[in-house]
Amino acid sequence: MDELYFYDCNLNIKSFAGMLENPTQCYKFFWLDSIMQLVARGENEFTFLEVFAGMIADAWYAVKEYHLRLGPKSVDGTSFNLLERAVNKISENVDVKNDESRDIIIEKIKCNSKCVNSEMQDLAKNVPYRLLSSFVKELGGNNPLWSKTGKLISYFEMINKKRCLLYTIENGRGLTKKVIINKLWNNFLIDNMVTIRGWIKMKKIKYLQDRNPGVPGLIYKLEPEKDKERKLENVRKLWDCVIDINGVGFKDIYSKRHIENKYAIDHFIPWSYVANDELWNLIPMDGNLNSSKNNKLPDWDAYYKKFCDNQYILNETIQTNEKAREKFEK
């Protein structure tokens, strides 16, 4: 018989929501998101090393590709942020491309963990425990128990029997300590994965935007460029399908000519203005015109209605044609 699948009505959602409040550093966001990605793979027990490797990998693109600041720097330019320092150390000592896949970065971090051992050990002193502070408010932020990890782990075990913490920690040596997700929370995390990770991303972006005030489109600078290219490949396949179905009736909004196979995917509102790769802003256009359009805003009176007409054709085709619908889902 399958295990009974249910939510416990006593899950403390308010405490869960409070985990990411009042951050002094960005570690909470990266720690929880790394845990969520492990849970998404069907895991509910994992070592500190696994979670920290995921955190460093998730910080990789922001630091190496987009040069974002994850925290304050000293007068001489040295970063106080442990994740930022870990990314730079790995980059200097291990052969990793700036836009490498997350899984490969994680494996290289694990294989070269000694390189960033001091940063991970420093993270291990507080991050795994402090994230649970919203569940144990009676301790208070300055309670000496926070600095006694052995006793703190035992305390969490005791509290978990009464209040159902998100996770407990299995004692061990250094980075071999384990995070154990409470079974009553596991189903909740899986069923609400997209919403929870979106919430974490929102909090993370707000934190990073405050520390990188002059950087536009920060939301699009947390993943490698090649991931964006893969998304645009799917956009092109969808437009290929729509153009094929609608034939000569589908025309380029600028040249008014029927769009042939050699076309470009264009940002109607240039990327430099909105930093946006979403489908509503992407249209096919004559490839010969794309370079001349460059980063100029299109003339509203001349092109907006034509843009809307093509978007209408796109969405109508998605709704009425199964093949187009399948490509839209991708």
VOFIDO-508051 format. One record per residue: x, y, z of N, C-alpha, C in turn. Coordinates in pm, whole numbers, plus 50000, padded with zeros to 5 digits. Atoms other than C-alpha are relative to their C-alpha. Layout:
REM residues N
XYZXYZXYZ...
//
This chain:
REM residues 330
500844988050000500005000050000500885012550000499214987750007501345034549907499895007850130499994991749879502315058150185498945010949987501054989949998499485081750281500615013649968499504987250048499955115250109499105011150051500844989549946498755145550297500865011650051499374988749932499575179750439499535000050144500374998249861499625185250810499435014150015500654986949986497205213450892500775009150096499274992149901499615224851164501355005049949498764994550054502485233450929499995015250021499944985849966503625267851040500465008149880499674992650122503465286750710500535013950033499544986649961503955319950889501494999750034498585001349968507305308151027500814997249874499335002850128508225294450683500225013049924499924987350072507475328350527500995009650065499104991049927509585345250796501474996549986498605004350009512755326050708500885009849924499184991350086513885351650449499925014850038500134986149958513085383150644501305005350060498894992649937515685408850756501394994049972498685005750030518735395050572501125010350016498834991449997522125409950652500974996249888499245004950115523715388850377499024992349912500885006950096522325369450079499934985050024499845014549982523075334950224498684992650015501295006749979519495326950330499354996149868500655002350128518225329949974500654988449925499285010350073520925308349821499914986450070500115012449924520755282350101498654993349975501335005750015516985277450077499754995649856500225003750140516985277249696500804987649964499215012150025519765251249689499284987850057500795010849940517675229749924498804996549912501185002450084514605234049703500374992149875499595007050122516525222049398500384985650029499725013949960517715191049586498704992550025501315006149975514155183949700499304996949867500625002050131512985187849338500544987549931499415012150057515315158949250499604987450077500485011549924513555136649500500824996850123499165002249882516105140249780499405007150121500444993149877515155147750140501064999250111498844999849911518535141850306501235003449917498824996350075521745158750192500995006750093498954994549915525065170350335500135015149983499704985850011526135205850404500775002749870499194998150120528675201550122499135000949876500884999950117525925193949869499225013249991500774987650001523885224249972500915011949968499084988850024526905247749976500495000149855499575000750140528065235149634498925005849909501114994450077524615243649498499935015250015500014985549975524785278249658501075007049916498904993850074528155286049502499724999549850500345001250143526985273049162498935010149961501074990450030523865295049180500505014450002499424986549996526015325349261500995002249886498934999750099528445317148981499755010249889500274991650117526755334948689499925014750039500124986249955525945366248888501375006350019498674994849969529575369848992500915000149877499035001450108531505357448687499555006149868500474994850129529305367248393499565014550008500614986749993527625398648522500655009050104499214992149905530055410148795499155007350103500864994349897527305416349048500684998950136499515000649862528155423849409498964992850086500915007549914526645399149653499975005650142499934994249867527595419449957500995011450003499094988549989529745448050087501454996149976498565002150020533445451950004500785008750097499124992149914536325464550213500595011549919499414988350066538255496250131500924995749886499085004550105540815476349929499314992049890500755006950106538035460249720499764985450026500225014149967538085426249890498554997950045501405002649965534625411049919499904993650138500295006249873533245403050262499084987949981500995010450023530695379550102500674986749972499355013150010531645343050142499724993149867500335006350129529825331349827500815006449887499234992950102531495357949616501464995950004498615004349985534885348449756500194985749952499915014150042534195311349696499984998949848500075000250146533205317549333501345004349939498744995050054536375337649269501154990350024498955009849971538575311449438499934988149904500175011250093537125283149228500425004249861499674994950132537475304448916501515001149979498554998250011541145311448989500764986850002499255012449978542095275549075499494987849923500605011450069539795253048871499545004649862500414996750137539065252248498498494998849986501464999550013535405262848485499635012049912500444989250087533795283248208499005009050074500924990649935531865314248310498544996149981501395003650028528695300348148499784984950005500125014649987529185263848246498654996350062501285004449944526105243548339500114998550152500035000749854525065243148704500514986550050499625013349953525525205448739501514997849992498555001550015529105206648608500735008550103499374991349899529975235948836499934993250137500175006849870528595216649135501004988650014499065011349994530665185849050501435004750017498634994849989533835206649012500245005950139499874994949863533175223549346500214988450097499875011749912532735189749516501384993749987498685006350023535905176149357501155008750048498964990649957537835207249461499575007550126500584993649882536125214049792501055006050094498944994649914539455219849970500325014449964499704986550048539885251049758499145010650069500934990449937536855267449923499534994850136500385005949871536825248050248499785010750108500114989949894537365278950465498705007949986501254992750022534415297350303498804991550041501135008649966532105267350341499934997450150500005001949855533175261650700499445012250071500554987849941532385297950778498495000849980501445000450025528975294350614499314990250093500605010649918528375262850817499825004050146500104995849860528755281651145498625005550034501264993149969525485300451113498844997349904501085000050099523525297550787498994988850019501005010849989521945262850830499105001350123500734999049874520835271251184499135012750003500714987349993519835307751153498775000349910501175000250087517425299950870498774995150076501125005449921515285281951129499605009350115500264991149886515245311751366498545004350008501414995849997511685321251264499104989350061500765010949938510545287351396500254999350151499635000749857512245292251734500265014050054499834986049962511675328751816500305001850148499734998849857511935321652187501505000750030498564999649977515715318352146500535014449997499484986350012516225354652041501315000049923498834999350087518995366151810501334999350070498724999649928521645369852079500174988650100499905011349907521035337452268501324992449977498715006850015524395320252335499904986149938500175013350057522915287152216500334999849851499724999450144523355298951854501464996949969498575002650024527125295451893500434986150045499695013649952526925259952038499244990049912500735007450102526025239351733499534986250046500405013349951525955205551908498725000850081501194998349916523445217352168498835005449917501044994350085521545236851901499324989049917500555011250077521105205351690499054991850087500855007549906519725187051996498725007850031501174991649972517405216352067499004999449884500875001050118516045215451711499264986649998500625013249995515385178151750498834999950098501044999749898513405184452066498805008449953501074991150047511415213551916499224993549885500635006150116510715193551600498894990250039501035009349953508705168551802498715007250039501164992249959506385196651906499445008749888500434989650093506305221351616500254996949853499785003850140507395203951294500835010549925499094991050070510445223551177500124995849853499805003150141511195225650805501014988749984498985010750003514295204450862500704999450135499105001549886516545191051133501394997449945498625001950043520305186451123500594988050073499355011849942522105153551177501465003450025498644996249964525365158951360501034991649926498915006850068528625149451196501215009050000498784991950006532065162751116499925009949887499904989650102532245195750934498884999949899500954999150109530555195250597499254987049973500745012650015529355159350637498695000350079501294998649932526535171550864498884999349897501115001750094523175163550707498815008750034501294993549989520055183950648498944989549970501065010050018516955162050689498665007249994501284993250019513725176150546498904992250072501125006449930510705169050764499014994649897500905006450097508385144850580498695007749984501264992650007505355166250664500145012849916499754988350084506985195750485500334996049856499495004150131508315175550191498945001349891501074999350100504975172450009499645014449968500314985750018504295209450061501025006549909498944994150080507665218949911499904995749855500085005350136507225196649607498805005949925501214995250067503645207349528500025015049975499954985450015504495244249567501385004649952498614997450041507975242549411500135012949919499874988350088507425268949140499725012950078500364988149923505725293449376501085003650101498994997549897508315289449652501305005149939498764995650063511285292649418499855013949939500254986450051509685323349258500075010250112499954991349881509275338549605501455002350043498594998849963512935331249687500725009249902499344991950103514035346549356499655014750016500424986249979511995377849424500775006450115499274995049883513605381949767501485002049967498584999450037517065375049625500265012149911499824988950092516625400449346499905013450072500144987549924515425427449585501285002950079498764998349924518485421649803501145004449907498904997150091520885421949506499845013649932500224987050064519245452349345500425011450093499594989849903519835472149664501515001950002498544999449997523535463949636500615002449863499554997350137523745468749259499005009749935501084991050039521525499549212500055004649855499904995050137522835509048868499884989249895500035011250094522375474748709498574997649952501365002550051519305471348479499764985149977500375013750035517405438748427500694989550083499265009349915518995421448722499384986150003500705012849996516345394048714500524990449893499525008350109517875381648387501504997150010498565001649986521415380848524500364990150110499755010449901521135350948755500154986349935499855012650073521485324348484500925002349883499034998350108524005317748204499345004149870500514995250128523595333547862499514988449912500395011250085523385299247697498614994850034501375003749963520195291947895499005008849927500884990950072518645322647737499954996349852499965003850141519795311147393499124987849974500855011850016518065277647447498535004049999501384995449997514855295947534499635006449867500284993450127515125316747215499904989949887500135010650099515595284747012498574994749999501395004749991512205273047140499025010449947500854989250054510705307047057500014999449847499895000650146511995303846702499214988149943500755011750048510525268846663498495002850004501424996549992507165282346777499615009249885500314990850109507285311046528500084993149865499925008050124508395286846252498654993449972501285007050012505225267346319498865009649965501064990250022502985298146330500075005749858499834994550135504445312546007499604989749895500345010750094504085278945830498484998149990501465002149996500445275345937499265011549933500714988350050499485311045838500455004649862499594997550137501415312145511500325014449969499624986750047501755344145310499255011150073500754990049925499235361345537500775005750117499214995249887501915365345801501175008249947499014991050057504115395445728500855006850107499104992449913507065413545881499405013950023500664987249968505795444746062500775012049946499204988650046508645466245931500065000849847499875000050145509105455845567498694997449928501315003950054505495443945515500104988449902499825011650088506935414045327499714987250077500175013149939506085377645389501334995450058498775004349933508605363145634500444986449949499435012550049510845336445482500764993150114499285007849898512995310845664501125008050066498874992549946515885335145707499495012650070500474988649923514465357445976500695000350135499414998649867515665370446311498895001050104500904997749887513975369346650500355013650059499754986149961513615405846747499285003550130500654994149884512905423147076499285012649953500754988350045510105447346986500405012350082499394989949912511035468647289501424995250025498625004949990514875466247280500384995150139499575006449875516525444747548500635010350094499324990149916518525474747670499025008750078501014992149930515265491647774499284991950108500805007849906513415463147946500684987250048499285012349962515995434647972499024988350008501145009149997513145411847875500074990249884500035010550102513215378447686498674992650000501295006849993509545370547742499324999949864500585002550131507395358247454499255011949944500794988650048505175389147435500865010449929499114989750054508225410147341500854994849884499165006150102509725386347081499194997549873500705001750127508675387646716500994996649889499125002550115510095374946385500095012549913499864988750092511495401146149501034996649894499065001750109513405403045824501435001250054498655000249946516995393545913500875011349951499204989050056518395420745685499735013250069500364987549933516615447545887500415000450146499785000849856517515435446234501175008650046498834992449958520965451346246499775015149989500264985750015519665484846121499065005250107500914996049892516925485346385500815002750127499094998549887519645480946648499245001550130500654998249870518605493946993499025011750003500944988850006516185520546872498604995450039501415002949971512645521847006499205001249871500794999250123510165514346726499015011650007500994989350006507875542346610498634994350039501245005549944504695536646810498855000249899501134998750093502165549546556500174991149877499765007650123503795531446267499944984950020499795014449987504355497146418499214992950109500615006949885502415490646738498804991549960501175007950039499145479446573500424987549925499525011750075501055456346334500614989750095499435008949897502955442246631498884992450072501145006349930499655435546812499294989949910500665009250094498155419446498500764986849992499205012350007501045394646478499944992350131500155006849870500795387346850498644993250010501335006150001497095380746801500024987049919499895012050085497865356146518500734989050077499235009749920500445339246742499104993150102500795005749891498045334447033498774992549949501135007250059495095324546813500454986449948499475012750054497255297846645500324990350113499705008549883498435284746983498724993650053501265005049943494815281147096499284990349907500795008050095493535264446778500784988749933499195010050068496445243146656500814991950102499365008649899497715213446858501535000349988498544999950021501195213846702500615012750057499504987349948501645250746784499905000350152500185000549856500305244747133501144992450068498895008049943502965218047198501295008150003498784992050004505725241647089499945011650098500194989349901504275269547305500294994850140499785005649867504355246647609501484998850032498545001049978508125242547560500635013450026
//
